[in-house]
């Protein structure tokens, strides 16, 4: 897979996960304990990890070669 498609898919995943986080923050879902747990354990760490990978991914891939 080319680098362009990889970055494009990564950006799309980051935007979708960040949208889920925004929906959680600005909707009545914040009152549900299960939604809160999902955001704390899955969504927020995934958004943070994808952001760091977009920022420093080229260095990580260079070190893994």
C-alpha positions in Angstrom: 0.0 0.0 0.0 1.4 3.4 -0.9 2.1 6.0 1.7 -0.6 8.3 0.4 -3.4 5.8 1.0 -2.0 4.9 4.4 -1.9 8.5 5.6 -5.4 9.1 4.1 -6.9 6.1 5.9 -5.1 7.1 9.1 -6.4 10.7 8.9 -10.0 9.4 8.2 -9.8 7.1 11.3 -8.5 10.0 13.4 -11.3 12.3 12.3 -14.0 9.6 12.9 -12.7 8.9 16.3 -12.5 12.6 17.2 -16.1 13.0 16.0 -17.2 10.2 18.3 -15.5 12.1 21.1 -17.3 15.3 20.2 -20.6 13.5 20.0 -20.0 12.1 23.5 -19.1 15.5 25.0 -22.0 17.4 23.5 -24.8 14.9 23.8 -26.7 13.3 26.7 -24.4 10.2 26.3 -22.2 11.7 28.9 -24.6 10.6 31.6 -24.3 6.9 30.6 -21.7 5.0 32.5 -21.1 2.5 29.7 -20.5 5.3 27.2 -18.1 7.0 29.6 -16.1 3.9 30.0 -16.0 3.3 26.3 -14.7 6.9 25.7 -12.1 6.6 28.5 -10.8 3.2 27.5 -11.2 3.0 23.7 -12.0 6.3 22.0 -9.7 8.8 23.7 -6.6 6.5 23.7 -7.2 5.7 20.0 -7.5 9.4 19.1 -4.3 10.2 21.0 -2.4 7.3 19.5 -3.5 8.1 15.9 -2.5 11.7 16.5 0.9 10.8 17.7 1.4 8.4 14.8 0.4 11.1 12.3 2.9 13.4 14.0 5.8 11.1 14.5 4.9 8.1 12.3 7.7 8.7 9.8 10.3 8.5 12.6 8.8 5.3 14.0 8.7 3.6 10.6 12.3 4.6 9.9 13.4 3.0 13.2 11.5 -0.2 12.5 13.3 -0.7 9.2 
